[in-house]
Amino acid sequence: MENERKMVYVTMPVRRLEDDIPKMRRYCQLITKEYPDVLPVAPLLYFPQFTDYREGENRDQLTPMEERLLQQC
């Protein structure tokens, strides 16, 4: 069943979002292909849609959100 998938937190150092987002997308695709019982949770694919994910003052807001996701995995 879909809701029984294990959630796995997937992260990597962020250097250039333009390069890192496609890499993370490929990593998550590989995970779902190789491990069909795993649901990858990748903040790098989610948060840049509505925040400025780069280093700076916004990191203070992002860290608790990332930690909350990590707790779910």
TIRO-2110 file (N, C-alpha, C; in Angstrom, 1 decimal):
// TIRO-2110
0.8, -1.2, 0.0, N, 1, A
0.0, 0.0, 0.0, CA, 1, A
0.9, 1.3, 0.0, C, 1, A
0.4, 2.3, -0.7, N, 2, A
1.1, 3.5, -0.8, CA, 2, A
1.5, 4.2, 0.5, C, 2, A
0.5, 4.1, 1.5, N, 3, A
0.7, 4.8, 2.7, CA, 3, A
1.7, 4.1, 3.7, C, 3, A
2.2, 2.9, 3.2, N, 4, A
3.1, 2.1, 4.0, CA, 4, A
4.5, 2.3, 3.6, C, 4, A
4.7, 3.2, 2.6, N, 5, A
6.1, 3.5, 2.2, CA, 5, A
6.9, 4.1, 3.3, C, 5, A
8.2, 3.7, 3.4, N, 6, A
9.1, 4.3, 4.3, CA, 6, A
9.5, 5.7, 3.7, C, 6, A
9.5, 6.7, 4.6, N, 7, A
9.9, 8.0, 4.2, CA, 7, A
11.4, 8.2, 4.4, C, 7, A
12.2, 8.6, 3.4, N, 8, A
13.6, 8.8, 3.5, CA, 8, A
14.0, 10.2, 3.2, C, 8, A
14.6, 10.9, 4.1, N, 9, A
15.0, 12.3, 3.9, CA, 9, A
16.3, 12.3, 3.0, C, 9, A
16.2, 13.0, 1.9, N, 10, A
17.3, 13.1, 1.0, CA, 10, A
17.8, 14.5, 0.9, C, 10, A
19.1, 14.7, 1.1, N, 11, A
19.7, 16.0, 1.1, CA, 11, A
21.0, 16.0, 0.4, C, 11, A
21.6, 17.2, 0.2, N, 12, A
22.9, 17.3, -0.4, CA, 12, A
23.3, 18.8, -0.2, C, 12, A
24.6, 19.1, -0.2, N, 13, A
25.1, 20.5, -0.1, CA, 13, A
24.5, 21.3, -1.3, C, 13, A
24.1, 22.5, -0.9, N, 14, A
23.5, 23.4, -2.0, CA, 14, A
24.6, 24.3, -2.4, C, 14, A
24.9, 24.3, -3.7, N, 15, A
25.9, 25.2, -4.3, CA, 15, A
25.2, 26.2, -5.2, C, 15, A
24.7, 25.6, -6.3, N, 16, A
23.9, 26.4, -7.3, CA, 16, A
22.6, 25.7, -7.5, C, 16, A
21.5, 26.4, -7.2, N, 17, A
20.2, 25.7, -7.3, CA, 17, A
19.9, 25.3, -8.7, C, 17, A
20.4, 26.0, -9.7, N, 18, A
20.2, 25.7, -11.1, CA, 18, A
20.8, 24.3, -11.4, C, 18, A
21.9, 23.9, -10.8, N, 19, A
22.5, 22.7, -11.0, CA, 19, A
22.0, 21.6, -10.0, C, 19, A
21.8, 22.0, -8.8, N, 20, A
21.5, 21.1, -7.7, CA, 20, A
20.1, 20.5, -7.8, C, 20, A
19.1, 21.3, -8.2, N, 21, A
17.7, 20.8, -8.3, CA, 21, A
17.6, 19.6, -9.3, C, 21, A
18.2, 19.7, -10.5, N, 22, A
18.1, 18.6, -11.5, CA, 22, A
18.8, 17.4, -10.9, C, 22, A
19.9, 17.6, -10.2, N, 23, A
20.6, 16.4, -9.6, CA, 23, A
19.7, 15.7, -8.6, C, 23, A
19.1, 16.5, -7.7, N, 24, A
18.3, 16.0, -6.7, CA, 24, A
17.1, 15.3, -7.3, C, 24, A
16.5, 15.8, -8.3, N, 25, A
15.4, 15.2, -9.0, CA, 25, A
15.8, 13.8, -9.5, C, 25, A
17.0, 13.7, -10.1, N, 26, A
17.5, 12.4, -10.6, CA, 26, A
17.8, 11.4, -9.4, C, 26, A
18.3, 11.9, -8.3, N, 27, A
18.5, 11.1, -7.1, CA, 27, A
17.2, 10.5, -6.6, C, 27, A
16.2, 11.3, -6.6, N, 28, A
14.9, 10.9, -6.1, CA, 28, A
14.2, 9.9, -7.1, C, 28, A
14.4, 10.1, -8.4, N, 29, A
13.9, 9.2, -9.4, CA, 29, A
14.6, 7.8, -9.2, C, 29, A
15.9, 7.8, -9.0, N, 30, A
16.6, 6.6, -8.8, CA, 30, A
16.2, 5.9, -7.6, C, 30, A
16.0, 6.6, -6.5, N, 31, A
15.5, 6.0, -5.2, CA, 31, A
14.1, 5.3, -5.5, C, 31, A
13.2, 6.0, -6.1, N, 32, A
11.9, 5.4, -6.3, CA, 32, A
11.9, 4.2, -7.3, C, 32, A
12.8, 4.2, -8.2, N, 33, A
13.0, 3.1, -9.1, CA, 33, A
13.6, 1.9, -8.5, C, 33, A
14.7, 2.1, -7.7, N, 34, A
15.4, 1.0, -7.1, CA, 34, A
14.7, 0.5, -5.8, C, 34, A
14.0, 1.4, -5.1, N, 35, A
13.4, 1.1, -3.8, CA, 35, A
11.9, 1.5, -3.9, C, 35, A
11.1, 0.7, -4.5, N, 36, A
9.6, 1.0, -4.6, CA, 36, A
8.9, 1.2, -3.3, C, 36, A
9.4, 0.7, -2.2, N, 37, A
8.8, 0.9, -0.9, CA, 37, A
9.2, 2.2, -0.2, C, 37, A
10.0, 3.0, -0.9, N, 38, A
10.5, 4.2, -0.3, CA, 38, A
9.9, 5.5, -0.9, C, 38, A
9.6, 6.4, -0.1, N, 39, A
9.1, 7.7, -0.5, CA, 39, A
10.2, 8.8, -0.2, C, 39, A
10.9, 9.3, -1.2, N, 40, A
12.0, 10.3, -0.9, CA, 40, A
11.4, 11.6, -0.5, C, 40, A
11.9, 12.2, 0.6, N, 41, A
11.5, 13.5, 1.0, CA, 41, A
12.7, 14.4, 0.8, C, 41, A
12.6, 15.3, -0.2, N, 42, A
13.7, 16.2, -0.6, CA, 42, A
13.4, 17.7, -0.5, C, 42, A
13.7, 18.3, 0.7, N, 43, A
13.4, 19.7, 0.8, CA, 43, A
13.9, 20.6, -0.3, C, 43, A
15.0, 20.2, -0.9, N, 44, A
15.6, 21.0, -2.0, CA, 44, A
14.7, 21.1, -3.2, C, 44, A
13.8, 20.1, -3.4, N, 45, A
12.8, 20.1, -4.5, CA, 45, A
11.5, 20.9, -4.1, C, 45, A
11.3, 21.0, -2.8, N, 46, A
10.1, 21.6, -2.3, CA, 46, A
10.2, 23.0, -1.9, C, 46, A
11.1, 23.4, -1.0, N, 47, A
11.2, 24.7, -0.5, CA, 47, A
11.5, 25.8, -1.5, C, 47, A
12.3, 25.6, -2.5, N, 48, A
12.6, 26.7, -3.4, CA, 48, A
11.4, 27.2, -4.2, C, 48, A
10.3, 26.4, -4.2, N, 49, A
9.1, 26.8, -4.9, CA, 49, A
8.4, 28.0, -4.2, C, 49, A
8.7, 28.2, -2.9, N, 50, A
8.0, 29.3, -2.3, CA, 50, A
8.9, 30.1, -1.3, C, 50, A
10.2, 29.8, -1.3, N, 51, A
11.2, 30.5, -0.4, CA, 51, A
12.4, 30.8, -1.2, C, 51, A
13.2, 31.7, -0.7, N, 52, A
14.6, 31.9, -1.2, CA, 52, A
15.5, 30.9, -0.5, C, 52, A
15.8, 29.8, -1.1, N, 53, A
16.5, 28.7, -0.5, CA, 53, A
18.0, 28.9, -0.3, C, 53, A
18.5, 30.0, -0.8, N, 54, A
19.9, 30.3, -0.7, CA, 54, A
20.3, 30.7, 0.7, C, 54, A
21.6, 30.6, 1.0, N, 55, A
22.1, 31.0, 2.3, CA, 55, A
21.7, 32.4, 2.6, C, 55, A
21.6, 32.7, 3.9, N, 56, A
21.3, 34.1, 4.3, CA, 56, A
20.2, 34.1, 5.4, C, 56, A
19.5, 35.2, 5.5, N, 57, A
18.6, 35.4, 6.6, CA, 57, A
17.5, 34.4, 6.6, C, 57, A
17.1, 33.9, 5.4, N, 58, A
16.0, 33.0, 5.2, CA, 58, A
16.3, 31.6, 5.8, C, 58, A
17.6, 31.3, 6.0, N, 59, A
18.0, 30.0, 6.6, CA, 59, A
17.4, 29.8, 8.0, C, 59, A
17.3, 30.9, 8.7, N, 60, A
16.7, 30.8, 10.1, CA, 60, A
15.3, 30.3, 10.0, C, 60, A
14.6, 30.6, 9.0, N, 61, A
13.2, 30.2, 8.9, CA, 61, A
13.2, 28.7, 8.3, C, 61, A
14.1, 28.4, 7.4, N, 62, A
14.1, 27.1, 6.8, CA, 62, A
14.5, 26.0, 7.7, C, 62, A
15.5, 26.2, 8.5, N, 63, A
16.0, 25.1, 9.4, CA, 63, A
14.9, 24.4, 10.2, C, 63, A
14.1, 25.1, 10.9, N, 64, A
13.0, 24.4, 11.6, CA, 64, A
12.1, 23.6, 10.7, C, 64, A
11.8, 24.1, 9.5, N, 65, A
10.9, 23.4, 8.6, CA, 65, A
11.6, 22.1, 8.1, C, 65, A
12.9, 22.2, 7.8, N, 66, A
13.7, 21.1, 7.4, CA, 66, A
13.7, 20.0, 8.6, C, 66, A
14.0, 20.5, 9.8, N, 67, A
14.0, 19.6, 10.9, CA, 67, A
12.7, 18.9, 11.1, C, 67, A
11.6, 19.6, 10.9, N, 68, A
10.3, 19.0, 11.1, CA, 68, A
10.1, 17.9, 10.1, C, 68, A
10.5, 18.1, 8.8, N, 69, A
10.4, 17.0, 7.8, CA, 69, A
11.3, 15.8, 8.2, C, 69, A
12.5, 16.1, 8.7, N, 70, A
13.4, 15.1, 9.1, CA, 70, A
12.8, 14.2, 10.2, C, 70, A
12.0, 14.8, 11.1, N, 71, A
11.4, 14.1, 12.2, CA, 71, A
10.4, 13.1, 11.7, C, 71, A
9.8, 13.3, 10.5, N, 72, A
8.8, 12.5, 10.0, CA, 72, A
9.4, 11.3, 9.3, C, 72, A
10.6, 11.3, 9.0, N, 73, A
11.3, 10.2, 8.2, CA, 73, A
11.9, 9.2, 9.2, C, 73, A
END
